[in-house]
Amino acid sequence: MSSGFLTPQECVIASRHLRSRGAPFELFGGYDTAERRMAFVLPEWCAMPEEESVRAVIDAEMSARIVPLMLKRDEYVASHPGEVRRPIGHRDYLGALLGLGIDRSRVGDICVCDAGAAVFVMPQTAAFLMSDEKPLTQVGHEIISVAPFDVPEGFDGWRRYEQISGVGASGRVDSVLSALTNQSREKIKDAVRRGEAEKNYETVTKPDAVVAEGDILSLRGWGKCRITGFSDTRKDRVRVSADRYI
């Protein structure tokens, strides 16, 4: 049994619910670092996924439920960016798909690059997009063709990051966000208490919540980042490094 594609927040809620019921499950979105993922509730005999034979069955089942496609831009336009009126982005691709009547829960991540966008969809949606009727031929002002997409090893969604760092008093969420955003700690505390910050896609309202390497933090009006490391300074403070999503 599987769900539709869930938002990161819905993945957190689903995980908590399934874990509380003792149900074996996995989340997968077509590649390892996908943000929108499906929840797969596994039969009891899959409770030990580390076994090679069980792992193969689980991987095959999850892969069969998610089809990667490439929405390809015209090659000339893609290679001459200065000649287009406006570059097409994530919202354009999503709008074109939803404009066909496709429900958002049937579409996972949309990963944009210069050549187009890789999109992860359910099998029925893939069959519709790849049908002879060719329902999707244009996104924004550009001609688009739909083709299968072979997910390369180590694929990360073509995300782009800006490496940032800062020095704070501790690894508390208010201190970390203050260091990374160059805003006062008191201002960050107020924002956290108002529910404007998230840690791993869950709202955090306590300024003293502990942040660890690998956590994903977001602050309304600033953006989102992934914590890549902590190190001590000579003055007993903490230097935090992060990849900010751009």
Biotite code that builds the C-alpha atoms (Angstrom):
import biotite.structure as struc

atoms = struc.array([
    struc.Atom([0.000, 0.000, 0.000], chain_id="A", res_id=1, res_name="MET", atom_name="CA", element="C"),
    struc.Atom([1.296, 3.447, -0.821], chain_id="A", res_id=2, res_name="SER", atom_name="CA", element="C"),
    struc.Atom([0.216, 7.060, -0.539], chain_id="A", res_id=3, res_name="SER", atom_name="CA", element="C"),
    struc.Atom([0.376, 9.798, -3.105], chain_id="A", res_id=4, res_name="GLY", atom_name="CA", element="C"),
    struc.Atom([3.361, 12.135, -3.115], chain_id="A", res_id=5, res_name="PHE", atom_name="CA", element="C"),
    struc.Atom([3.551, 13.873, 0.257], chain_id="A", res_id=6, res_name="LEU", atom_name="CA", element="C"),
    struc.Atom([5.035, 17.248, 1.107], chain_id="A", res_id=7, res_name="THR", atom_name="CA", element="C"),
    struc.Atom([8.036, 17.217, 3.477], chain_id="A", res_id=8, res_name="PRO", atom_name="CA", element="C"),
    struc.Atom([5.723, 18.241, 6.327], chain_id="A", res_id=9, res_name="GLN", atom_name="CA", element="C"),
    struc.Atom([3.270, 15.455, 5.469], chain_id="A", res_id=10, res_name="GLU", atom_name="CA", element="C"),
    struc.Atom([6.165, 12.980, 5.386], chain_id="A", res_id=11, res_name="CYS", atom_name="CA", element="C"),
    struc.Atom([7.016, 13.906, 8.970], chain_id="A", res_id=12, res_name="VAL", atom_name="CA", element="C"),
    struc.Atom([3.399, 13.441, 10.081], chain_id="A", res_id=13, res_name="ILE", atom_name="CA", element="C"),
    struc.Atom([3.020, 10.147, 8.207], chain_id="A", res_id=14, res_name="ALA", atom_name="CA", element="C"),
    struc.Atom([6.266, 8.805, 9.641], chain_id="A", res_id=15, res_name="SER", atom_name="CA", element="C"),
    struc.Atom([5.229, 9.642, 13.178], chain_id="A", res_id=16, res_name="ARG", atom_name="CA", element="C"),
    struc.Atom([1.813, 8.023, 12.726], chain_id="A", res_id=17, res_name="HIS", atom_name="CA", element="C"),
    struc.Atom([3.103, 4.826, 11.115], chain_id="A", res_id=18, res_name="LEU", atom_name="CA", element="C"),
    struc.Atom([5.927, 4.487, 13.623], chain_id="A", res_id=19, res_name="ARG", atom_name="CA", element="C"),
    struc.Atom([3.468, 4.814, 16.519], chain_id="A", res_id=20, res_name="SER", atom_name="CA", element="C"),
    struc.Atom([1.441, 1.939, 15.084], chain_id="A", res_id=21, res_name="ARG", atom_name="CA", element="C"),
    struc.Atom([4.496, -0.256, 14.640], chain_id="A", res_id=22, res_name="GLY", atom_name="CA", element="C"),
    struc.Atom([3.917, -0.529, 10.901], chain_id="A", res_id=23, res_name="ALA", atom_name="CA", element="C"),
    struc.Atom([6.998, -1.138, 8.733], chain_id="A", res_id=24, res_name="PRO", atom_name="CA", element="C"),
    struc.Atom([7.227, 1.598, 6.131], chain_id="A", res_id=25, res_name="PHE", atom_name="CA", element="C"),
    struc.Atom([9.581, 3.525, 3.877], chain_id="A", res_id=26, res_name="GLU", atom_name="CA", element="C"),
    struc.Atom([9.483, 6.929, 2.218], chain_id="A", res_id=27, res_name="LEU", atom_name="CA", element="C"),
    struc.Atom([10.737, 7.301, -1.340], chain_id="A", res_id=28, res_name="PHE", atom_name="CA", element="C"),
    struc.Atom([10.405, 9.924, -4.039], chain_id="A", res_id=29, res_name="GLY", atom_name="CA", element="C"),
    struc.Atom([12.333, 8.499, -6.974], chain_id="A", res_id=30, res_name="GLY", atom_name="CA", element="C"),
    struc.Atom([15.839, 9.411, -5.779], chain_id="A", res_id=31, res_name="TYR", atom_name="CA", element="C"),
    struc.Atom([17.598, 9.445, -2.424], chain_id="A", res_id=32, res_name="ASP", atom_name="CA", element="C"),
    struc.Atom([17.291, 13.141, -1.546], chain_id="A", res_id=33, res_name="THR", atom_name="CA", element="C"),
    struc.Atom([13.785, 13.742, -2.927], chain_id="A", res_id=34, res_name="ALA", atom_name="CA", element="C"),
    struc.Atom([11.680, 16.191, -0.917], chain_id="A", res_id=35, res_name="GLU", atom_name="CA", element="C"),
    struc.Atom([8.247, 15.023, -2.050], chain_id="A", res_id=36, res_name="ARG", atom_name="CA", element="C"),
    struc.Atom([7.997, 11.329, -1.291], chain_id="A", res_id=37, res_name="ARG", atom_name="CA", element="C"),
    struc.Atom([5.455, 8.533, -1.163], chain_id="A", res_id=38, res_name="MET", atom_name="CA", element="C"),
    struc.Atom([4.846, 6.520, 2.000], chain_id="A", res_id=39, res_name="ALA", atom_name="CA", element="C"),
    struc.Atom([5.037, 2.781, 1.355], chain_id="A", res_id=40, res_name="PHE", atom_name="CA", element="C"),
    struc.Atom([3.469, 0.606, 4.051], chain_id="A", res_id=41, res_name="VAL", atom_name="CA", element="C"),
    struc.Atom([5.274, -2.725, 3.912], chain_id="A", res_id=42, res_name="LEU", atom_name="CA", element="C"),
    struc.Atom([3.991, -6.218, 4.739], chain_id="A", res_id=43, res_name="PRO", atom_name="CA", element="C"),
    struc.Atom([5.221, -7.730, 7.999], chain_id="A", res_id=44, res_name="GLU", atom_name="CA", element="C"),
    struc.Atom([7.752, -9.961, 6.255], chain_id="A", res_id=45, res_name="TRP", atom_name="CA", element="C"),
    struc.Atom([9.568, -6.780, 5.133], chain_id="A", res_id=46, res_name="CYS", atom_name="CA", element="C"),
    struc.Atom([10.259, -5.723, 8.708], chain_id="A", res_id=47, res_name="ALA", atom_name="CA", element="C"),
    struc.Atom([13.994, -6.462, 8.194], chain_id="A", res_id=48, res_name="MET", atom_name="CA", element="C"),
    struc.Atom([14.831, -4.431, 5.060], chain_id="A", res_id=49, res_name="PRO", atom_name="CA", element="C"),
    struc.Atom([18.572, -4.797, 5.572], chain_id="A", res_id=50, res_name="GLU", atom_name="CA", element="C"),
    struc.Atom([18.412, -8.368, 4.255], chain_id="A", res_id=51, res_name="GLU", atom_name="CA", element="C"),
    struc.Atom([19.543, -8.357, 0.633], chain_id="A", res_id=52, res_name="GLU", atom_name="CA", element="C"),
    struc.Atom([16.605, -10.311, -0.795], chain_id="A", res_id=53, res_name="SER", atom_name="CA", element="C"),
    struc.Atom([14.057, -8.225, 1.105], chain_id="A", res_id=54, res_name="VAL", atom_name="CA", element="C"),
    struc.Atom([15.829, -5.000, 0.100], chain_id="A", res_id=55, res_name="ARG", atom_name="CA", element="C"),
    struc.Atom([15.642, -5.971, -3.573], chain_id="A", res_id=56, res_name="ALA", atom_name="CA", element="C"),
    struc.Atom([11.897, -6.575, -3.374], chain_id="A", res_id=57, res_name="VAL", atom_name="CA", element="C"),
    struc.Atom([11.258, -3.284, -1.577], chain_id="A", res_id=58, res_name="ILE", atom_name="CA", element="C"),
    struc.Atom([13.367, -1.285, -4.031], chain_id="A", res_id=59, res_name="ASP", atom_name="CA", element="C"),
    struc.Atom([11.687, -2.891, -7.027], chain_id="A", res_id=60, res_name="ALA", atom_name="CA", element="C"),
    struc.Atom([8.210, -2.214, -5.654], chain_id="A", res_id=61, res_name="GLU", atom_name="CA", element="C"),
    struc.Atom([8.949, 1.424, -4.849], chain_id="A", res_id=62, res_name="MET", atom_name="CA", element="C"),
    struc.Atom([10.612, 2.046, -8.217], chain_id="A", res_id=63, res_name="SER", atom_name="CA", element="C"),
    struc.Atom([7.611, 0.567, -10.015], chain_id="A", res_id=64, res_name="ALA", atom_name="CA", element="C"),
    struc.Atom([5.316, 3.136, -8.379], chain_id="A", res_id=65, res_name="ARG", atom_name="CA", element="C"),
    struc.Atom([7.360, 6.174, -9.441], chain_id="A", res_id=66, res_name="ILE", atom_name="CA", element="C"),
    struc.Atom([8.182, 7.035, -13.054], chain_id="A", res_id=67, res_name="VAL", atom_name="CA", element="C"),
    struc.Atom([10.830, 9.675, -13.866], chain_id="A", res_id=68, res_name="PRO", atom_name="CA", element="C"),
    struc.Atom([10.196, 11.746, -16.994], chain_id="A", res_id=69, res_name="LEU", atom_name="CA", element="C"),
    struc.Atom([12.100, 14.551, -18.683], chain_id="A", res_id=70, res_name="MET", atom_name="CA", element="C"),
    struc.Atom([10.224, 17.613, -19.921], chain_id="A", res_id=71, res_name="LEU", atom_name="CA", element="C"),
    struc.Atom([12.693, 18.672, -22.579], chain_id="A", res_id=72, res_name="LYS", atom_name="CA", element="C"),
    struc.Atom([13.043, 22.216, -23.815], chain_id="A", res_id=73, res_name="ARG", atom_name="CA", element="C"),
    struc.Atom([13.809, 22.973, -27.432], chain_id="A", res_id=74, res_name="ASP", atom_name="CA", element="C"),
    struc.Atom([17.563, 22.417, -27.825], chain_id="A", res_id=75, res_name="GLU", atom_name="CA", element="C"),
    struc.Atom([18.192, 25.712, -29.603], chain_id="A", res_id=76, res_name="TYR", atom_name="CA", element="C"),
    struc.Atom([16.320, 27.759, -26.991], chain_id="A", res_id=77, res_name="VAL", atom_name="CA", element="C"),
    struc.Atom([18.003, 25.909, -24.136], chain_id="A", res_id=78, res_name="ALA", atom_name="CA", element="C"),
    struc.Atom([21.451, 26.644, -25.583], chain_id="A", res_id=79, res_name="SER", atom_name="CA", element="C"),
    struc.Atom([20.707, 30.342, -26.279], chain_id="A", res_id=80, res_name="HIS", atom_name="CA", element="C"),
    struc.Atom([19.370, 31.655, -22.950], chain_id="A", res_id=81, res_name="PRO", atom_name="CA", element="C"),
    struc.Atom([19.885, 35.274, -23.925], chain_id="A", res_id=82, res_name="GLY", atom_name="CA", element="C"),
    struc.Atom([17.304, 35.012, -26.697], chain_id="A", res_id=83, res_name="GLU", atom_name="CA", element="C"),
    struc.Atom([14.304, 33.939, -24.619], chain_id="A", res_id=84, res_name="VAL", atom_name="CA", element="C"),
    struc.Atom([11.887, 36.437, -23.113], chain_id="A", res_id=85, res_name="ARG", atom_name="CA", element="C"),
    struc.Atom([11.772, 34.869, -19.670], chain_id="A", res_id=86, res_name="ARG", atom_name="CA", element="C"),
    struc.Atom([13.329, 31.649, -18.378], chain_id="A", res_id=87, res_name="PRO", atom_name="CA", element="C"),
    struc.Atom([10.817, 29.000, -17.369], chain_id="A", res_id=88, res_name="ILE", atom_name="CA", element="C"),
    struc.Atom([11.083, 27.664, -13.841], chain_id="A", res_id=89, res_name="GLY", atom_name="CA", element="C"),
    struc.Atom([9.525, 25.304, -11.333], chain_id="A", res_id=90, res_name="HIS", atom_name="CA", element="C"),
    struc.Atom([6.221, 27.182, -11.143], chain_id="A", res_id=91, res_name="ARG", atom_name="CA", element="C"),
    struc.Atom([5.853, 27.128, -14.909], chain_id="A", res_id=92, res_name="ASP", atom_name="CA", element="C"),
    struc.Atom([6.332, 23.355, -15.126], chain_id="A", res_id=93, res_name="TYR", atom_name="CA", element="C"),
    struc.Atom([4.021, 22.725, -12.178], chain_id="A", res_id=94, res_name="LEU", atom_name="CA", element="C"),
    struc.Atom([1.375, 25.059, -13.586], chain_id="A", res_id=95, res_name="GLY", atom_name="CA", element="C"),
    struc.Atom([1.463, 23.288, -16.944], chain_id="A", res_id=96, res_name="ALA", atom_name="CA", element="C"),
    struc.Atom([0.980, 19.895, -15.296], chain_id="A", res_id=97, res_name="LEU", atom_name="CA", element="C"),
    struc.Atom([-1.817, 21.031, -13.014], chain_id="A", res_id=98, res_name="LEU", atom_name="CA", element="C"),
    struc.Atom([-3.428, 22.798, -15.973], chain_id="A", res_id=99, res_name="GLY", atom_name="CA", element="C"),
    struc.Atom([-3.940, 19.368, -17.533], chain_id="A", res_id=100, res_name="LEU", atom_name="CA", element="C"),
    struc.Atom([-6.073, 18.357, -14.560], chain_id="A", res_id=101, res_name="GLY", atom_name="CA", element="C"),
    struc.Atom([-3.319, 16.307, -12.884], chain_id="A", res_id=102, res_name="ILE", atom_name="CA", element="C"),
    struc.Atom([-3.678, 16.238, -9.102], chain_id="A", res_id=103, res_name="ASP", atom_name="CA", element="C"),
    struc.Atom([-0.688, 17.597, -7.182], chain_id="A", res_id=104, res_name="ARG", atom_name="CA", element="C"),
    struc.Atom([-0.429, 14.388, -5.147], chain_id="A", res_id=105, res_name="SER", atom_name="CA", element="C"),
    struc.Atom([0.432, 12.500, -8.337], chain_id="A", res_id=106, res_name="ARG", atom_name="CA", element="C"),
    struc.Atom([3.487, 14.654, -9.017], chain_id="A", res_id=107, res_name="VAL", atom_name="CA", element="C"),
    struc.Atom([6.640, 14.464, -6.922], chain_id="A", res_id=108, res_name="GLY", atom_name="CA", element="C"),
    struc.Atom([9.725, 16.626, -7.239], chain_id="A", res_id=109, res_name="ASP", atom_name="CA", element="C"),
    struc.Atom([10.170, 18.823, -10.293], chain_id="A", res_id=110, res_name="ILE", atom_name="CA", element="C"),
    struc.Atom([13.915, 19.251, -10.821], chain_id="A", res_id=111, res_name="CYS", atom_name="CA", element="C"),
    struc.Atom([14.769, 22.101, -13.161], chain_id="A", res_id=112, res_name="VAL", atom_name="CA", element="C"),
    struc.Atom([17.934, 22.401, -15.260], chain_id="A", res_id=113, res_name="CYS", atom_name="CA", element="C"),
    struc.Atom([18.927, 24.280, -18.420], chain_id="A", res_id=114, res_name="ASP", atom_name="CA", element="C"),
    struc.Atom([17.697, 21.443, -20.631], chain_id="A", res_id=115, res_name="ALA", atom_name="CA", element="C"),
    struc.Atom([14.258, 21.239, -19.026], chain_id="A", res_id=116, res_name="GLY", atom_name="CA", element="C"),
    struc.Atom([12.885, 19.519, -15.948], chain_id="A", res_id=117, res_name="ALA", atom_name="CA", element="C"),
    struc.Atom([12.950, 16.017, -14.551], chain_id="A", res_id=118, res_name="ALA", atom_name="CA", element="C"),
    struc.Atom([9.601, 15.204, -13.003], chain_id="A", res_id=119, res_name="VAL", atom_name="CA", element="C"),
    struc.Atom([8.662, 12.189, -10.875], chain_id="A", res_id=120, res_name="PHE", atom_name="CA", element="C"),
    struc.Atom([5.093, 10.996, -11.326], chain_id="A", res_id=121, res_name="VAL", atom_name="CA", element="C"),
    struc.Atom([2.818, 8.017, -10.730], chain_id="A", res_id=122, res_name="MET", atom_name="CA", element="C"),
    struc.Atom([2.577, 5.392, -13.516], chain_id="A", res_id=123, res_name="PRO", atom_name="CA", element="C"),
    struc.Atom([-0.912, 6.465, -14.643], chain_id="A", res_id=124, res_name="GLN", atom_name="CA", element="C"),
    struc.Atom([0.238, 10.058, -14.928], chain_id="A", res_id=125, res_name="THR", atom_name="CA", element="C"),
    struc.Atom([3.318, 8.997, -16.874], chain_id="A", res_id=126, res_name="ALA", atom_name="CA", element="C"),
    struc.Atom([1.167, 6.984, -19.288], chain_id="A", res_id=127, res_name="ALA", atom_name="CA", element="C"),
    struc.Atom([-1.064, 10.018, -19.831], chain_id="A", res_id=128, res_name="PHE", atom_name="CA", element="C"),
    struc.Atom([1.853, 12.372, -20.484], chain_id="A", res_id=129, res_name="LEU", atom_name="CA", element="C"),
    struc.Atom([3.543, 9.881, -22.827], chain_id="A", res_id=130, res_name="MET", atom_name="CA", element="C"),
    struc.Atom([0.359, 8.990, -24.735], chain_id="A", res_id=131, res_name="SER", atom_name="CA", element="C"),
    struc.Atom([-0.094, 9.528, -28.475], chain_id="A", res_id=132, res_name="ASP", atom_name="CA", element="C"),
    struc.Atom([-2.355, 12.512, -27.759], chain_id="A", res_id=133, res_name="GLU", atom_name="CA", element="C"),
    struc.Atom([0.696, 14.407, -26.414], chain_id="A", res_id=134, res_name="LYS", atom_name="CA", element="C"),
    struc.Atom([-1.262, 16.442, -23.857], chain_id="A", res_id=135, res_name="PRO", atom_name="CA", element="C"),
    struc.Atom([1.781, 18.458, -22.795], chain_id="A", res_id=136, res_name="LEU", atom_name="CA", element="C"),
    struc.Atom([3.531, 20.276, -25.624], chain_id="A", res_id=137, res_name="THR", atom_name="CA", element="C"),
    struc.Atom([4.170, 23.701, -24.138], chain_id="A", res_id=138, res_name="GLN", atom_name="CA", element="C"),
    struc.Atom([5.305, 25.216, -20.855], chain_id="A", res_id=139, res_name="VAL", atom_name="CA", element="C"),
    struc.Atom([5.061, 28.974, -20.636], chain_id="A", res_id=140, res_name="GLY", atom_name="CA", element="C"),
    struc.Atom([6.096, 30.267, -24.060], chain_id="A", res_id=141, res_name="HIS", atom_name="CA", element="C"),
    struc.Atom([8.307, 27.284, -24.920], chain_id="A", res_id=142, res_name="GLU", atom_name="CA", element="C"),
    struc.Atom([7.719, 24.053, -26.808], chain_id="A", res_id=143, res_name="ILE", atom_name="CA", element="C"),
    struc.Atom([8.226, 20.975, -24.615], chain_id="A", res_id=144, res_name="ILE", atom_name="CA", element="C"),
    struc.Atom([8.620, 17.285, -25.413], chain_id="A", res_id=145, res_name="SER", atom_name="CA", element="C"),
    struc.Atom([8.159, 14.471, -22.887], chain_id="A", res_id=146, res_name="VAL", atom_name="CA", element="C"),
    struc.Atom([10.626, 11.579, -22.704], chain_id="A", res_id=147, res_name="ALA", atom_name="CA", element="C"),
    struc.Atom([11.736, 8.924, -20.173], chain_id="A", res_id=148, res_name="PRO", atom_name="CA", element="C"),
    struc.Atom([14.460, 10.020, -17.773], chain_id="A", res_id=149, res_name="PHE", atom_name="CA", element="C"),
    struc.Atom([17.214, 7.750, -16.517], chain_id="A", res_id=150, res_name="ASP", atom_name="CA", element="C"),
    struc.Atom([18.072, 8.929, -13.017], chain_id="A", res_id=151, res_name="VAL", atom_name="CA", element="C"),
    struc.Atom([21.882, 9.155, -12.811], chain_id="A", res_id=152, res_name="PRO", atom_name="CA", element="C"),
    struc.Atom([23.744, 7.748, -9.846], chain_id="A", res_id=153, res_name="GLU", atom_name="CA", element="C"),
    struc.Atom([24.043, 10.309, -7.065], chain_id="A", res_id=154, res_name="GLY", atom_name="CA", element="C"),
    struc.Atom([21.285, 12.490, -8.524], chain_id="A", res_id=155, res_name="PHE", atom_name="CA", element="C"),
    struc.Atom([20.443, 15.368, -6.158], chain_id="A", res_id=156, res_name="ASP", atom_name="CA", element="C"),
    struc.Atom([17.708, 17.134, -8.086], chain_id="A", res_id=157, res_name="GLY", atom_name="CA", element="C"),
    struc.Atom([20.151, 19.602, -9.660], chain_id="A", res_id=158, res_name="TRP", atom_name="CA", element="C"),
    struc.Atom([19.803, 21.700, -6.531], chain_id="A", res_id=159, res_name="ARG", atom_name="CA", element="C"),
    struc.Atom([22.019, 24.730, -6.207], chain_id="A", res_id=160, res_name="ARG", atom_name="CA", element="C"),
    struc.Atom([23.501, 25.815, -2.923], chain_id="A", res_id=161, res_name="TYR", atom_name="CA", element="C"),
    struc.Atom([25.357, 28.791, -1.521], chain_id="A", res_id=162, res_name="GLU", atom_name="CA", element="C"),
    struc.Atom([27.874, 27.896, 1.165], chain_id="A", res_id=163, res_name="GLN", atom_name="CA", element="C"),
    struc.Atom([27.416, 30.118, 4.198], chain_id="A", res_id=164, res_name="ILE", atom_name="CA", element="C"),
    struc.Atom([28.809, 30.199, 7.731], chain_id="A", res_id=165, res_name="SER", atom_name="CA", element="C"),
    struc.Atom([28.646, 32.212, 10.901], chain_id="A", res_id=166, res_name="GLY", atom_name="CA", element="C"),
    struc.Atom([29.669, 32.235, 14.537], chain_id="A", res_id=167, res_name="VAL", atom_name="CA", element="C"),
    struc.Atom([27.193, 31.878, 17.379], chain_id="A", res_id=168, res_name="GLY", atom_name="CA", element="C"),
    struc.Atom([27.135, 31.218, 21.081], chain_id="A", res_id=169, res_name="ALA", atom_name="CA", element="C"),
    struc.Atom([25.876, 27.630, 20.868], chain_id="A", res_id=170, res_name="SER", atom_name="CA", element="C"),
    struc.Atom([24.086, 25.028, 18.787], chain_id="A", res_id=171, res_name="GLY", atom_name="CA", element="C"),
    struc.Atom([20.643, 26.281, 19.796], chain_id="A", res_id=172, res_name="ARG", atom_name="CA", element="C"),
    struc.Atom([18.301, 27.061, 16.936], chain_id="A", res_id=173, res_name="VAL", atom_name="CA", element="C"),
    struc.Atom([18.129, 30.769, 17.816], chain_id="A", res_id=174, res_name="ASP", atom_name="CA", element="C"),
    struc.Atom([21.914, 31.046, 17.933], chain_id="A", res_id=175, res_name="SER", atom_name="CA", element="C"),
    struc.Atom([22.425, 29.078, 14.716], chain_id="A", res_id=176, res_name="VAL", atom_name="CA", element="C"),
    struc.Atom([19.860, 31.068, 12.745], chain_id="A", res_id=177, res_name="LEU", atom_name="CA", element="C"),
    struc.Atom([21.214, 34.319, 14.123], chain_id="A", res_id=178, res_name="SER", atom_name="CA", element="C"),
    struc.Atom([24.723, 33.373, 12.982], chain_id="A", res_id=179, res_name="ALA", atom_name="CA", element="C"),
    struc.Atom([23.626, 32.301, 9.508], chain_id="A", res_id=180, res_name="LEU", atom_name="CA", element="C"),
    struc.Atom([21.168, 35.121, 8.786], chain_id="A", res_id=181, res_name="THR", atom_name="CA", element="C"),
    struc.Atom([23.182, 37.973, 10.372], chain_id="A", res_id=182, res_name="ASN", atom_name="CA", element="C"),
    struc.Atom([20.131, 38.959, 12.404], chain_id="A", res_id=183, res_name="GLN", atom_name="CA", element="C"),
    struc.Atom([20.127, 39.664, 16.122], chain_id="A", res_id=184, res_name="SER", atom_name="CA", element="C"),
    struc.Atom([19.507, 36.737, 18.405], chain_id="A", res_id=185, res_name="ARG", atom_name="CA", element="C"),
    struc.Atom([16.574, 38.519, 20.065], chain_id="A", res_id=186, res_name="GLU", atom_name="CA", element="C"),
    struc.Atom([14.922, 39.050, 16.687], chain_id="A", res_id=187, res_name="LYS", atom_name="CA", element="C"),
    struc.Atom([15.394, 35.373, 15.848], chain_id="A", res_id=188, res_name="ILE", atom_name="CA", element="C"),
    struc.Atom([13.983, 34.323, 19.228], chain_id="A", res_id=189, res_name="LYS", atom_name="CA", element="C"),
    struc.Atom([10.836, 36.340, 18.560], chain_id="A", res_id=190, res_name="ASP", atom_name="CA", element="C"),
    struc.Atom([10.492, 34.808, 15.087], chain_id="A", res_id=191, res_name="ALA", atom_name="CA", element="C"),
    struc.Atom([10.900, 31.293, 16.485], chain_id="A", res_id=192, res_name="VAL", atom_name="CA", element="C"),
    struc.Atom([8.280, 31.883, 19.175], chain_id="A", res_id=193, res_name="ARG", atom_name="CA", element="C"),
    struc.Atom([5.890, 33.162, 16.481], chain_id="A", res_id=194, res_name="ARG", atom_name="CA", element="C"),
    struc.Atom([6.270, 29.857, 14.627], chain_id="A", res_id=195, res_name="GLY", atom_name="CA", element="C"),
    struc.Atom([8.253, 31.291, 11.715], chain_id="A", res_id=196, res_name="GLU", atom_name="CA", element="C"),
    struc.Atom([11.093, 28.738, 11.873], chain_id="A", res_id=197, res_name="ALA", atom_name="CA", element="C"),
    struc.Atom([11.240, 25.059, 10.988], chain_id="A", res_id=198, res_name="GLU", atom_name="CA", element="C"),
    struc.Atom([13.681, 22.269, 11.754], chain_id="A", res_id=199, res_name="LYS", atom_name="CA", element="C"),
    struc.Atom([13.471, 19.260, 9.455], chain_id="A", res_id=200, res_name="ASN", atom_name="CA", element="C"),
    struc.Atom([10.153, 20.576, 8.106], chain_id="A", res_id=201, res_name="TYR", atom_name="CA", element="C"),
    struc.Atom([8.499, 20.804, 11.520], chain_id="A", res_id=202, res_name="GLU", atom_name="CA", element="C"),
    struc.Atom([7.655, 24.126, 13.126], chain_id="A", res_id=203, res_name="THR", atom_name="CA", element="C"),
    struc.Atom([9.943, 24.814, 16.068], chain_id="A", res_id=204, res_name="VAL", atom_name="CA", element="C"),
    struc.Atom([8.773, 27.316, 18.696], chain_id="A", res_id=205, res_name="THR", atom_name="CA", element="C"),
    struc.Atom([11.437, 26.856, 21.383], chain_id="A", res_id=206, res_name="LYS", atom_name="CA", element="C"),
    struc.Atom([14.566, 28.963, 20.838], chain_id="A", res_id=207, res_name="PRO", atom_name="CA", element="C"),
    struc.Atom([16.672, 26.456, 22.795], chain_id="A", res_id=208, res_name="ASP", atom_name="CA", element="C"),
    struc.Atom([15.924, 23.531, 20.431], chain_id="A", res_id=209, res_name="ALA", atom_name="CA", element="C"),
    struc.Atom([19.183, 21.773, 19.598], chain_id="A", res_id=210, res_name="VAL", atom_name="CA", element="C"),
    struc.Atom([20.443, 21.773, 15.994], chain_id="A", res_id=211, res_name="VAL", atom_name="CA", element="C"),
    struc.Atom([22.621, 18.949, 14.647], chain_id="A", res_id=212, res_name="ALA", atom_name="CA", element="C"),
    struc.Atom([24.658, 18.407, 11.507], chain_id="A", res_id=213, res_name="GLU", atom_name="CA", element="C"),
    struc.Atom([22.366, 17.367, 8.659], chain_id="A", res_id=214, res_name="GLY", atom_name="CA", element="C"),
    struc.Atom([19.339, 19.244, 9.996], chain_id="A", res_id=215, res_name="ASP", atom_name="CA", element="C"),
    struc.Atom([17.389, 21.391, 7.560], chain_id="A", res_id=216, res_name="ILE", atom_name="CA", element="C"),
    struc.Atom([16.450, 24.804, 8.934], chain_id="A", res_id=217, res_name="LEU", atom_name="CA", element="C"),
    struc.Atom([14.166, 27.376, 7.404], chain_id="A", res_id=218, res_name="SER", atom_name="CA", element="C"),
    struc.Atom([13.135, 30.845, 8.441], chain_id="A", res_id=219, res_name="LEU", atom_name="CA", element="C"),
    struc.Atom([10.209, 32.685, 6.915], chain_id="A", res_id=220, res_name="ARG", atom_name="CA", element="C"),
    struc.Atom([11.401, 35.504, 4.699], chain_id="A", res_id=221, res_name="GLY", atom_name="CA", element="C"),
    struc.Atom([15.000, 34.227, 4.590], chain_id="A", res_id=222, res_name="TRP", atom_name="CA", element="C"),
    struc.Atom([14.930, 30.752, 3.067], chain_id="A", res_id=223, res_name="GLY", atom_name="CA", element="C"),
    struc.Atom([16.164, 27.268, 3.823], chain_id="A", res_id=224, res_name="LYS", atom_name="CA", element="C"),
    struc.Atom([19.533, 25.697, 4.525], chain_id="A", res_id=225, res_name="CYS", atom_name="CA", element="C"),
    struc.Atom([21.113, 22.361, 5.408], chain_id="A", res_id=226, res_name="ARG", atom_name="CA", element="C"),
    struc.Atom([23.568, 22.340, 8.297], chain_id="A", res_id=227, res_name="ILE", atom_name="CA", element="C"),
    struc.Atom([26.887, 20.858, 7.153], chain_id="A", res_id=228, res_name="THR", atom_name="CA", element="C"),
    struc.Atom([29.025, 21.182, 10.279], chain_id="A", res_id=229, res_name="GLY", atom_name="CA", element="C"),
    struc.Atom([29.971, 22.740, 13.586], chain_id="A", res_id=230, res_name="PHE", atom_name="CA", element="C"),
    struc.Atom([33.410, 23.654, 14.903], chain_id="A", res_id=231, res_name="SER", atom_name="CA", element="C"),
    struc.Atom([34.651, 25.376, 18.043], chain_id="A", res_id=232, res_name="ASP", atom_name="CA", element="C"),
    struc.Atom([36.383, 28.751, 17.924], chain_id="A", res_id=233, res_name="THR", atom_name="CA", element="C"),
    struc.Atom([39.159, 30.055, 20.146], chain_id="A", res_id=234, res_name="ARG", atom_name="CA", element="C"),
    struc.Atom([36.700, 32.155, 22.125], chain_id="A", res_id=235, res_name="LYS", atom_name="CA", element="C"),
    struc.Atom([34.479, 29.232, 23.175], chain_id="A", res_id=236, res_name="ASP", atom_name="CA", element="C"),
    struc.Atom([31.909, 29.988, 20.521], chain_id="A", res_id=237, res_name="ARG", atom_name="CA", element="C"),
    struc.Atom([30.582, 27.820, 17.719], chain_id="A", res_id=238, res_name="VAL", atom_name="CA", element="C"),
    struc.Atom([31.152, 28.239, 14.004], chain_id="A", res_id=239, res_name="ARG", atom_name="CA", element="C"),
    struc.Atom([28.318, 26.762, 11.989], chain_id="A", res_id=240, res_name="VAL", atom_name="CA", element="C"),
    struc.Atom([28.486, 25.984, 8.265], chain_id="A", res_id=241, res_name="SER", atom_name="CA", element="C"),
    struc.Atom([25.537, 25.386, 5.979], chain_id="A", res_id=242, res_name="ALA", atom_name="CA", element="C"),
    struc.Atom([24.400, 25.013, 2.386], chain_id="A", res_id=243, res_name="ASP", atom_name="CA", element="C"),
    struc.Atom([21.704, 27.593, 1.652], chain_id="A", res_id=244, res_name="ARG", atom_name="CA", element="C"),
    struc.Atom([19.223, 26.663, -1.048], chain_id="A", res_id=245, res_name="TYR", atom_name="CA", element="C"),
    struc.Atom([19.169, 29.106, -3.966], chain_id="A", res_id=246, res_name="ILE", atom_name="CA", element="C"),
])
